[in-house]
Amino acid sequence: MRDHLHDLWEDLDLPEAYPTVDPRAVRRRVDAVLDGAKGRGPRRPLRVALSGLLLAAVGITASISIALADTGQALPPIVSDPPAVSDPPAVSPTPTLPPDGHGWSIIITPEDYDSGNPTRDRTDEISALPVYPSGPLSAEAQQAAAEDLADALDTTLRGTDGPGVFLLADGTQLSFSADAPEVVIEPTDCSPADLLSRLTGGGAVETAKSVHYSFSGEPDTQSRSFPADTGQPLEEQLLDYTFSAARSDSATSLRLTLTPVQQGVYPIRSTEEALSLFRAGNYFGVETRPEEARVLWVQLIYRTDGIGSSFLQPFYEIIYMQAYWDLTPVMHTEKVRRYSSISSAYVPAVTDPYLDELRPTWYINDTDTGHGIYAPS
């Protein structure tokens, strides 16, 4: 049976041994003849003929590819060297979560947080303030305060019921704090403003109210009464606001803050320095991103509960908000977008040379907050 090798064999005038020749041997012999043949006449070289066939095949393939492209079908894949291995894609660092998800007080407007402090946005008018020993009033001071309160309530002292507890003739009980210069008056139907007016001989009294909201949106209104501004210097207004203040503890009780014995007067740092310390993370309060905080206002305060420090001393209170705070996960109300949150940070007002002596601290939830104010001893 003939095949294409027979025709090729005759075309090249090879000896007629092809019927028993291995095809691979034939191919080697054909190539040798093609490479060495001379004077064979005008026959078309096989390689040229094969090249023509290859070109024709390429043309057919190209026409098929064009036809596929014209019909909108996908082009066949092109086989090529594998692409060079590139550097692995850069891995984005895990974003750092903010330390606080929301402020510690929930409000509707920032003014809900305002408690009537006379130094709001006026702190640079004060250059020095007194410092007081922390703790309760002395026994003598408690006795004198009890007598003044009995007169203001139109009654008299009836006796005592243990240390710091005085009984009045009308049934009212005065309970002086064992930790701070405060006294609780109960039961009484006297309002904070009325009590202060009586204690000051009919002086003008101002009452400020602040509102905080629960996670369900329920309001909690807190009021504070203190002697009204009567042209006194700003530092005197601050001391009256702090140490002559009355507020309701319940429907039938009042809490009154009293002035302790002064320790001394100390210079205070500027508002700008206090803000710089806050921005650098040197403050008392919950952990936050102070460099991103939107500061609403600054005021001077005293912490009168005496927790954690041997002295009652002034602090800058920095009221701020953060853009990243979100109340959605914690509030249980459909009107969550109505609310915002707000926080305070505290920077000791007394200048650095006195900090080791006064050792200011600020506890939140019975925990000392990180501050960077001074190296702990």
LINSUL-V721637 format. One record per residue. SS is DSSP state (h for helix, s for strand, l for the rest). OMEGA is omega in whole degrees, 0 to 359 (* if undefined). D_FIRST is the distance of its C-alpha to the first C-alpha in Angstrom with 2 decimals. Layout:
SS OMEGA D_FIRST
SS OMEGA D_FIRST
This chain:
l 183 0.00
l 171 3.75
l 184 6.66
h 178 10.34
h 177 10.87
h 180 9.30
h 179 11.75
h 181 14.39
h 181 14.20
h 181 14.86
h 182 17.44
l 180 19.32
l 179 19.25
l 178 18.21
l 185 17.83
l 176 14.49
l 188 14.40
h 186 11.85
h 183 9.22
h 184 12.10
l 176 13.93
l 183 15.05
h 179 14.43
h 176 18.26
h 178 18.87
h 180 16.66
h 179 18.78
h 180 21.91
h 178 21.09
h 181 20.28
h 180 23.59
h 179 25.40
h 180 24.36
h 182 25.37
h 186 28.66
h 184 29.50
l 177 28.06
l 178 30.84
l 180 31.20
l 179 27.68
l 189 28.96
l 180 29.04
l 179 25.59
l 179 25.87
l 182 25.76
h 182 23.03
h 178 25.82
h 179 27.69
h 178 24.77
h 178 24.23
h 177 27.98
h 177 27.96
h 180 25.46
h 179 27.73
h 178 30.81
h 179 29.34
h 178 28.56
h 179 32.13
h 178 33.49
h 180 31.79
h 181 33.14
h 180 36.54
h 177 36.65
h 180 35.78
h 180 38.49
h 179 40.98
h 179 40.21
h 180 40.83
h 181 44.02
h 181 45.16
l 178 44.79
l 178 46.86
l 182 44.25
l 176 44.10
l 178 42.15
l 180 39.30
l 177 40.47
l 179 40.28
l 182 39.11
l 176 41.44
l 178 43.39
l 180 45.80
l 178 49.26
l 180 51.90
l 180 54.05
l 177 57.36
l 179 60.72
l 180 61.35
l 180 63.45
l 180 67.16
l 180 68.74
l 179 71.84
l 178 74.86
l 182 76.18
l 179 79.04
l 181 82.48
l 178 84.24
l 181 87.83
l 180 90.40
l 181 92.27
l 179 90.78
l 178 94.00
l 185 97.65
l 174 100.21
s 180 102.17
s 185 100.87
s 170 102.57
l 173 102.21
l 179 103.69
h 181 104.67
h 174 108.31
h 185 108.08
h 184 108.04
l 182 111.18
l 175 114.16
l 181 116.80
l 184 116.87
l 183 119.25
l 181 117.33
l 179 114.11
l 178 112.97
l 189 116.36
h 181 115.75
h 175 116.44
h 183 120.07
l 181 120.67
l 180 120.82
s 180 122.30
s 179 122.60
s 174 124.41
s 185 122.82
s 173 124.24
s 177 124.04
l 177 121.66
l 184 122.84
l 171 125.61
l 176 128.93
l 180 131.77
h 179 134.14
h 179 136.80
h 177 134.43
h 179 133.35
h 181 136.98
h 179 137.80
h 179 134.74
h 179 135.61
h 178 139.11
h 180 137.82
h 178 135.39
h 177 138.12
h 181 140.27
h 181 137.42
l 178 136.82
l 177 140.58
l 181 140.95
l 175 141.99
s 177 140.60
s 181 141.18
s 180 139.73
s 178 136.55
l 183 133.91
l 182 132.52
l 175 131.42
l 182 130.51
s 181 131.31
s 180 134.33
s 179 135.73
s 185 137.56
l 181 140.38
l 179 138.38
l 178 135.65
l 178 133.26
s 176 131.54
s 182 130.67
s 180 127.87
s 181 127.35
l 176 123.94
l 184 123.69
l 188 120.95
l 179 121.93
l 183 124.95
s 176 124.49
s 176 126.43
s 183 125.38
s 180 128.03
s 345 127.81
l 178 128.58
l 174 129.65
l 180 129.39
l 178 130.01
l 177 127.21
h 181 126.03
h 180 127.49
h 179 130.82
h 180 131.09
h 179 130.52
h 178 132.99
h 181 135.59
h 182 134.90
l 178 135.26
l 178 138.43
l 180 136.82
l 179 134.48
l 182 131.52
s 176 128.31
s 177 124.72
s 178 122.04
s 180 118.34
s 173 115.58
s 184 111.99
s 174 109.28
s 184 106.27
s 177 103.73
l 179 102.07
l 176 98.34
l 178 99.04
l 179 100.94
l 182 104.44
s 173 107.05
s 183 109.39
s 179 112.30
s 180 114.34
s 180 117.66
s 179 119.70
s 183 123.27
s 181 124.96
s 182 127.91
l 178 127.28
l 180 127.21
l 180 130.83
l 179 130.37
l 173 129.87
l 186 127.66
h 179 124.01
h 177 124.13
h 176 127.01
h 178 125.06
h 181 122.16
h 175 124.54
h 179 126.10
h 184 122.66
h 192 121.76
h 172 124.96
l 187 126.89
l 178 124.11
s 177 124.14
s 180 121.32
s 173 120.93
s 178 119.48
s 181 119.63
l 185 121.57
l 181 124.69
s 177 124.37
s 173 124.45
s 183 123.30
s 175 125.42
s 184 124.55
l 184 127.56
l 176 128.20
l 178 128.19
l 184 130.17
s 177 128.71
s 183 127.21
s 179 127.10
s 185 125.67
s 175 122.42
s 179 120.63
s 180 117.37
l 181 114.22
l 176 113.17
h 180 110.91
h 179 108.38
h 179 108.25
h 178 107.86
h 178 104.92
h 177 103.32
h 178 103.66
h 181 102.06
h 180 99.12
l 179 98.59
l 181 98.52
l 184 102.04
l 171 103.58
s 180 104.46
l 181 102.45
l 180 99.08
l 181 96.01
l 173 94.55
l 188 93.04
h 181 96.33
h 180 94.73
h 188 93.27
l 172 96.37
s 182 98.14
s 182 101.81
s 175 104.05
s 182 107.46
s 177 109.36
s 177 112.66
s 179 114.88
s 167 115.51
s 171 117.10
l 190 115.55
l 182 118.56
l 173 117.11
l 184 117.41
l 170 114.13
l 182 112.84
l 179 115.31
l 184 118.88
s 168 119.71
s 188 119.61
l 184 118.24
s 175 116.73
s 164 113.01
s 173 111.10
s 182 109.22
s 183 106.11
s 187 104.82
s 174 101.15
s 178 98.02
l 181 94.29
l 185 91.58
l 179 89.09
l 181 91.36
l 180 90.12
l 185 92.31
l 184 89.59
l 189 88.64
l 182 92.27
l 182 94.20
l 179 94.39
l 179 95.12
l 182 93.14
l 186 95.20
h 181 94.00
h 179 93.44
h 190 97.18
l 173 97.89
s 175 97.55
s 189 98.45
s 180 100.63
s 175 101.63
s 170 104.28
s 187 104.04
s 177 107.15
s 179 108.14
s 182 111.44
l 181 113.92
s 186 116.11
l 189 115.10
h 183 113.15
h 184 116.11
h 185 117.42
h 179 114.22
h 178 114.56
h 187 118.07
h 177 117.22
l 179 113.75
l 175 112.59
l 177 110.06
l 181 108.59
s 173 107.31
s 185 104.97
l 177 104.50
l 179 106.50
s 177 103.99
s 184 104.79
l 175 102.42
l 187 100.60
l 184 102.38
l 181 102.16
l 178 105.80
l 179 106.92
l 179 105.67
l 178 106.57
l * 109.20
